Amino acid sequence: MDSFHEVRFPVGVSFGATGGPERRNEIVALTSGRERRNLRFAQSRRHFDAGTGVRSLADLYEIISFFEARRGSFHGFRFRDPFDMKSCPPDNAPSATDQIIGTGDAATASFQLIKRYGSGADSYLRRICKPVEGSVRVSVDGMERSDPADFTVDHEIGIVTFGPSAIPANGQVVRAGYEFDVPARFDTERIAISLSAFKAGQIPSIPIVEIEP
């Protein structure tokens, strides 16, 4: 069986989830009072608890079914981050000029979708691997490409590929806008549920962690 299933965790539950990005840094205090810092991982990793999104017994049944179909933590899946799911601010609609994904050289046809956090030399570039099908818009030098023959999108790895007659010329800036999911898996081997506790307002813990697809 494939280790990643191209299915999305129940969206209604994910929008009530808590969580966000995690960094792993080492900070050593020196005798001089200064600090020495080491960035252990170049990429952040997101953790979520979807239990806070469960609102009904129907939600619980749906989660159990999804958990079983993924064989617990064995298979990865798509997760809709309730806080960061677009190439633009969450209240906006993606546009074809949201994110710079590369510069043409008249030969390169494929470009990885990325999302930029911050600006200048301190920008963090996040690779976007799971764009939402039908949401990707692309522009070259500010002009949106809308002809289906201009480009294709691999929605499983997040790569935009231009057709032979549409490859960006030397120096042309390639931009894209999109919605995206987070590749994730369950970060537990069991889901502990008590019906009486749930009716009393106790929320089950459903940990989910971001993965490399």
Disulfide bonds with the S-S distance in Angstrom:
none
